[in-house]
Amino acid sequence: MRASFYTAYHKTAPLLASRSVRPIHVGRATAAAPLSGMIGDDTGDHISGRNAAYCELTALYWAWKNDHDSTHLGLMHYRRVFDLGGRFDGTMAERKPGVVHIPDLLTDIESWVDQIGPNTVLLPETHVMGRNVEENYARGHAIQDFEAVRRIIAAHHPDDLGVFDKVARGRKVRLGNMALFPRPLFDRYCSWLFDILDRLEAEPLDRSRYSTYQARYPGFIAERLLTVFAEKLAEDPGAYDIHEAPIVNFADALVTPVIADDSLNGARNVNIAFSADRAYLPHAAAMLRSMFDHAAPDRTYTLFFLHSRIGVDTLAPLRAMLAGLSGVTLTEINVGAVFDTSYRSASRAPSNATYNRFLLFELLPGIDRILYVDADMIFRGDVARIFDADLGGQPIGAVPDYIMTRTLTGPTPTVDPQVPDLYRYQRDVLGLSDDDIAGYVNAGLVLFDFAAMDVPRTGRDLVEMARTKTFLFRDQDILNAYFKGRIARLDDRWNVFNTDAAGYGRVPADNHAKAMAARRDPLVIHYASGDFKPWLPIPVLWAEHYWGALCRTPYFAEVIAGTKTAHHVPKPRVAGADHGRLVRFGARVANRFPVLRPVLLRLYARLRSRQGR
């Protein structure tokens, strides 16, 4: 048996492809460019140009007219597939898991295909609605098309009218135009379906005021007709071996891998990942604007935006901003809620989007090298120079976080009850030697050389650490602990804090000199400290570079409005020496009166000092 599930794509998305799963670009006849790694629906006998109305049915039509070899043919979608391995629990006909691993789905499909016989039929489980099928259609679409279909069936397929009326009065429907039929039955289904749809399209109905959504009526009607066809099959239960399976909808899931091949490993390719929640989206836009102000024009840039449930429409302005840049491609990856339960320190940044970088190993296993950058950065140099850096065989490269090395010069208390002294934490919890601490790196800009590591194992280890353990500086501590002794030092100018000079007062002399030298010519500015963000209504070092980039993004007005609603009077910062005494006093009070710890933590978060932490 040779089964072919034609899987419809209309945009770039994680690729579903195997012996029996055949991705196909629908509407390719009118697309700006063909999607790579798949056939198109615009060859041979096709209706590709009618995709705006027919949706995934142009793939069904292409398979009907052009695949002469498969014994079984059917249809799926790039983000809706059959769960043929029973992996996803639930009672709904369409299930929406949080995480989907494509190789698992493909393995299940191939295992199922190996068991099929010549009369095997696969249908989606029925979805039960609150209204009957006709009422449901009238609520969301133009009822005149539904009524016209009934007239067409009555006139040209009268034997099916009773089944159509039964389905119309019932509350069950089969979703997605998804099914798999043996070749003779597939031919019969397509002949019947497209005859009705062609006649429906030719009906003298006024559709001049249809929206683009309503104009997809052939696709919507086809779902109801699949339900009718399935009901007809049920009337002769012995003729076919009918199977049902739920649909897996992973539109909002973390889907891995996104890219598994080596297509982005060319000499001109620069692969960059960044992450943000909705609050940091404007700052990410400013970072990107500055990046491409200075990027080498002869390179190809592929951006991977890891976000947590930012809506498609919300990302439209960012998408439009980047669309005008030559050689730049944006891939948006919704990572969902993978790290929602991971540790958050009350005295650190509130979002766990910072952990998203650990998903790159599973998302992009075919890539040799990728640069991760924080959203609160501004570029003043060519990002391609960083991407091309020689790591000397080490798996990652980063810039030292010199402020964190202050622990080498004396006790460094924190207000976190579990970390009374930062040096002891670095030694005992992170397992760092003094030399490791002296080279402790900042995680705001990290160059990953996947070719120099065991990518699957590294990804699993890092995600497990993020999910199950507690680290004060979260992903940054994890990277320093996991890769200790294997981190290449990048040019200090590629990650320079705008924290004022007093914040470096306790840093060892040699590191202090390096930090001050980098500040004289920063190529990447990092607004790392919560007290030195340029969008706060206070003057901070190098804020002009941020605003110069932000004003050329769609988010300028949004950030300006935010500063106007904030407190306008600059809050005095605590001097370095006074801050140290205040922190030590707060720690003593918290240890003596544990009930006050939450209040003191909140107070500390508001008064974080010039020390940059």
N, C-alpha and C positions, 0 to 999 in steps of 0.2 A: 504494500500500500504506500502511496505517496500523497500525503496530505499537505496542503498549502494554506496557511492562515495569512491572507494579505492584510498587512497592518498599516493603516492609513496615517501618514504624516503630512502636516501642512507647514511645519516650522521645525527648526532645529530642536531636538530633544534627545534624551538617552535612547540609544539604538537597541531595538528589539530585533535580533536576527539570529536565525539558526537554520537547521535543515528544513524545518517545517514552518518557520515564521519568516515571512518575506516582507520587509518594509517597502512601502511604495509612496512616493511623493504625489499627493493628490492636488489637482489644480496646477500642475507644473506648466501647462500651456500658457498660463497667464502670470506665473510667478516671476519675481525679479531675477532669481537665480535658482538653479537646481540644488536640491539637498544632496549632500554627498552620502555615499554608502548605500544607495538604494536605486531601484528602478523608478521610472516615472509613469504616470497614467496618460501620457500624451504621445504614445507610440502605437502603431498598428491601428486597429479599430477602437476608437475611444470617444469619450464625451468630456474630456478634461476641461474644455472651455466652459462647461456648465457647472463647474464645481461649486460656485457661489450658492447655487440652489440645491444641488444634489449632495453636497458634503462628501462623506465617505463613500457614497454610492458610486462615485466615479471610479473608485478602486474596484468595487464589486463588478461594475460593468467591464472594466479592463480585464479582470480575471476571467470573466465569462467568455469574452471574445478572443482572448489571446493566449490563455494557458490551455494547451491541448494535451498536457502530459500528466497532470495531477489526477489521482483517483478520487480525492476529496478536496473540496474548495470551500473557503469561508473567509470571514472578515473579522478583524479586531481593530483597535485604535492604538495610537502611540501612548496613551495614558489610560486605556481601558482594555484589560485582557481577561481571559478566562482563568479562574483559579482552579486548575486541574489537579492540584496536589493537596487541596484542603488545608492550605497553610493559614488561612485567615478566618478566625472565628467570627461568628455573628449570625444574625437571623435575616438580615436584609439581603435583597437580591444583588445590590451593589454595595460593596464594602470598601471602606476608606481607611486603610491602615496608615500608621505613622511612618513606617520604614518599609521599603521594598528593595530587594536585591534581585536585579534582573537575571543573573545566571540561575538563581533558584527557580524563577518562573519558567525560564526556557527549559530547564531540566525536567520540570514537571510536565510541561507540554509534550516534550519528546517522549517521555515515559508513557504518557497517555496515548500518544499516536501509535506507539509500538504495539498497543493492545487492540487497536480498532479492527473491525471487520468490514466487509464490502457494503454493508447496509447501516453502518454507524452514522447517527445524526447527533450533533451537539447543539443545544439551545441554551440561552441564558435562563436562569430561574425567573419565574414570573414576579414582577413587582406589583404589589397591591396598593392601589391608590384610594384616596378618600372619596373620590367621585367616580362615576362610571366613565368609560373611555371617551364617550362623546362629550360629556360635560367637561371633562378635563381638557379636551382639545379646544373646546369653545372658550375656555377661560384663558388659555395662553396663546391662541392662534386664531386665524380667520376661519370661522365655521363653514364658510361657503366652500372651502376646499374639501372638507370632510363630507359635506353633503353632495358635492360633485362626484366624489369617489363612489359613494353609494349608488348614484345614478349610473356611473360607468360600469360598476360590477353588475348591476341589474340588467343592463343592456348587453354587455359583452361577456360576462362570466356569471350567468344567472344561477348556476349550480352552487356558487359560493355566497350568494346573498344571505342565506339563512345563517351561515357561520359569521359573516360580517356583522349582521345585526346582533347576534349573540355576544360577540366581542364588544360591540359598541355599548351594549347595555351592562356589560360586566365591568369589574374594577381592576382586572388584571391586564398587564401589558409586559411585553418583553423588550428590554431596553437596548439601545445602541446599534441596532441593525446588525448585531453580532450573531453568527451561527456558523456551523460547518455541515455541509451536505455531501453525500456521494455524488459523483459527476452527473448521473442521469437526473437525480432529484435537483441538483444545483441548476442544471439547464432548465428544468421545468419551473423552478422558483423564479429564476431571472427572467424567463420569457413572460411569465405571468406578471411579475412586479413591474418591469419596465414597460410593458404594454399599458398597464393602468396609469403609470406615471406620465408616459408620453401623452396619453389621452387627457389626463388631468391638466397638463401644461397647455394643451391646445384648447381647453375649455374657454369660452368667451366670457371670462370673469374680469372684473375691474380690479386689478392688483396695483394700480398706479400709486396708491398711498401706502403700500406695504413698507415696513422698515426693512433694513438688511436682515434682521432676525426673522421676520415673517416671510421674507423672500426665500427662506430655506424650507418652504413648505413641502417640497418633495421628500426631503430627508425626514421630516417629522411624520408625514403620512406613512412613509415606508416602515417606521417602527410599528405602527398600528397594523400594517399589512403583514409584517412578519408574524405578529401575534395571530392574525387570521390564518396564515399558512400553517403555523404550528398547530392550531386548533384543528385544522383539516387533517393533519397527520395523525392526531390523537384519535380520530374516528376510525382509523385502521391500525390498531396497535400492533398487530403481528407483522406488518410489512417492513418496519424499520426498527433498529435497535437504538432507541432514543435515550440520550443522556442529557442531563441538565447540570449546569455549574454556575456558581455565582460569578459576578463580574468584580474584578479588582480595579477600583478607581484610585489611581495614585497622583491625581492632580495636585493634592496638597501634601504629598508624602515626600520624605527624603528618599530619592531614587539613586541607587548606585549600580554600576558606575555611570558617570555622565560621559566620559570618554575613556575607552579602553585600548584604543589603537595608538600608534606612534605618529599620527598625522601632525602633531604640533611640536615635533622635535627638530625641525629644520633650522639651519643656521640663521635665518632671518626672524625666527619666531621668538617672541618675548611673552611669557605666560605669567599673569599677575592675578593674585586672588586678594580680595578684601571682604570684610564683613561689617555689617551694621544692623542695628534695629531701626525702627522708624525715627526715633529721636536723633540719631546720628546720620540719617540719610543726607541732609543738607551739607554736613561736613565732609561726607564721602564725595559728594559732587564737587566741592571745592578742591579736595585732594586730587581728584581726577583731572579737573580743569588745569591745575598747576602742573600735573604730571605731563600732560600733552602739550603744554606750553614749551616744554624743554625736551621732549622725546625726539630721538633720531627719526627723521622722516622716511628712512629707507628700511625700516623694520616693520614687522607685522605683530600687532598687539592683540592678545586674546585675554579678555578680562572675565574673571569668574567672581560673581557677586553672591556671597553666601549670606542669606538673610532669613529671618524667622517670621514668616507669615506676613510679609508686606504685600499688599494687594497689587495685582497686575496694573490696575489703573493708577495707583499711587506711584508706580515706577515709570509711568509713561514720560514724565518730564525728563528724568535722567536718561531714558532711552533716546529721547529726541535730541538731547544735548550731545550725546555721543555719536548719533547717526551722521552728523555732519563731519566727523573726523575720518580721514582716509586711513585705511589699514587697521582700524580698530573694531573689534567684535566684542559684544557684551553677551555673556551667558548668565542668566539669572537662575540661581539655585535656591529653592525654598527648602531649608533644612528642617523646618517644622519645630518640634518641641524636644529634640534629642537631649539637650542639656538643661531643660527647665528645672530639673531636680538636683543639678550639680551645685556644689558649694558656692555661696556668695558671702563675702565678708561684708559686715555692716559698715565698715570704714573704707570700702573700696568702691569702684564703679558698680552700679546696680545691675548692668546687663550681663547676661552670660553669653552674648554673641561672641565674646572674645575666645570662647572654646571652639568656635566653628572651624578654625584652622585645622583642628585634628581630624576633621572629616575629609580633608583633601586626599589623604592616602587611599581611601576607599572610593572617592568620587572620581579621581583622575589617575588610576594606576598605570596608564600607558604613557604618561608624561615623564620625561627625564628630569626636568628642573622647573621649579615654580617659585616666584617671589611673592611672599605675603606681606601686605602693608596695612597698618592701622588707618582708620578713617580720619583720625585727628592729626594728619600730617600735611605738610605743604612741600612740594618739590621745587628746588631751585637748580637742579641738575638733571642730566639724562638718565632716566630709569634703566635704559638698556645697558649702561655701564655697570650698574649694580647687578643686573641679571647675568652679565657675562663674567662676573668676578671669579677668579681662580680660588677654589676652596681647598686646593691641595689634597684632594681625596677625602675630605671630611664630609659628613652627611648634611650639615647645615652651616650657614654662616650668619653672623649677626654682629651688632655693635655693642661694646660693653656698656652697661648701665652703671656709670661711675658713682652715682649717688648711693647705690646699693652697697658699694664697697666701703662705705664709711664705717661699717661694723668692724672693720679690721683695726680701727683706731680707738675703740673703747666701747663700753656698754651702750646698747641702742634699744631702749625700752619701746614697747608698742602698747596700745590700749587694748589689743585683742587679748582676752584672758588666757587663751591657750598659748600665746607667744609673748611671755614677759620680756624676753630679750631676743632681738633679731639675729644676733650672731650665733647664739646657741641653737636657734631654729635652723639657720643655714647649715650648721655643722651636723646636728643630731637628726633633724627631720629630712633635710634635702641630701644629706650625706656628702656635703662639699668640703674639700680641703681649703686651706687658706689661699692656695694658688687658684683653686676654682672660684672662690669668692672674689678674688682680685680680677678675674676675667668674667664674672657674672654678666650675662648679656640681657639686653632689653628685647622683649618679644614684639615690639611695634613694627619692626622690619626684619624679616627672617627669610633667607634664601635657602630653600630646600633642594638638595640634590638627590632626587629619588633613585637615580642610577647608582648611587653609592650606598644604598641601604636595602634591607628587606622590607619592601613597602607594605605588604599586608600585615606582617607581624608588628611593625612599628605603629601603624595606624591602630591596630587592636589594642596595643599596650597603652598608647596615649589616651584613647577614648576611655579605656577602663580606669586609668588613673583619674581622669576628669570626673567620671561618674561615681567613683567609690571612695575617693580619698579627699582630705581637706588640706588645701595649700593656701597660705596667706595671700600670695600674689598669683594665685590660680595658674593659668596657662603658662605664665612666665616661669614660675617655680618649676612646673612640670618639665618644661623644655630644658632648663638648666640642670635639673636632677637627672633626667633621662639621657641627655647627650653629653654629660660631663666628660671632659677630656677629648671630645670629638667635635668641638665647635671651632670653626675658622673665624678669625676676627676680621670683620670688614672695616673699611675706612671709617674712622670716627665721624667724619663729616656727613655720613649718610644716615645718621639718626641723632640729631642734636636737640636737646631739650631747651625750651624757652624759659625754664625755671631760672630765677635770677641768681647771680653769682654767689650770694650768701648761702644758697642751698648746697653748695659744694664745699662749705667751710671745713667739714670734718673728713673729707675724702683724702686718702693717702697722697703724699706729695707728687709721686710720679703719675698717678692717675689724674690728679688735679691738673697737672700741666697739660696732659693730653686732652682733657675735657675743655680747658680754656683755649687751647689751640684750635680745636674743632669749632668753637663758638665764633672764631674770627671769620670763618668762611663756611657756614653751614650749607650743605647741598640738599639736605632734607631736614626740615624743621618739624619737631615733634612737640605738640602741645599736650604733654603727657600728664602733668599735674592738674588736679581738679581746680586748684586755685589760680591757674594760669591759662585757662581756656580763653581764646580771643573773643568768643561770643558773649562773655560775661560783660556787664556794664562797668568795667574797670579797665584802666590802661595796663597792658601787658606787653612784654618784649616781643617784637616781630609780629604784632597783630596785623600790621599793614599788609603783610604777604598773604595772610588768610583772607582779609577783606578784598584785596585786589583780585583774588581768584573767585571768591564767593559771588561778587557782584556780577560775574559773567556766567552765573548758573541760574536755573529757574527758581532757586530757593532763597535768593537774597532777601526778598520781602518777608518771607516766613521767619528768617532769623532776626531781621530787624524788628519785626513785631514782637518776637520773644524777648528781645532786650528791652523794649519799651515797657513790658509788663513786669520786668524784674525790678529789683531795688536800684534806684538811681544813685544813691550815695555810696561811694566806694567804701568798702568795709576795711578797717585797718587790719593789716596783717601782723601776726605776732612775730616779734624779732626772734632770731635763731636761738639765742641763749634762753630767753624767756620761754620760748616754745618747749625746749627740752625740759625745763623745770616743770612746766605745766603738764607735759605728758607724764613725767615721772610721778607727779602728785596725783594725777588722775588714775594712774595704774595702781598706786597704793590704796586710793579710796575704793577702786573697783574690787581689789582683792579683799579688802576688809568688809565692804558692804556690797556683796554680789548683786543685791536687788537693784543697785544703781548702775550696773554695767550697761544696760540698754540705753539709758539716758546719756551716760558718758560717751558711749560710742557715737550716738547721734551728734553730740556736741563736738566731738573730735572731728567727725566728718565735715562739719561746717567750718571748723577752724584750722583745717590742715595747712601746714605751714610752708614756708619758703624752702623747706628741705625737699620739696617735690614729692613727698610720699604722705 
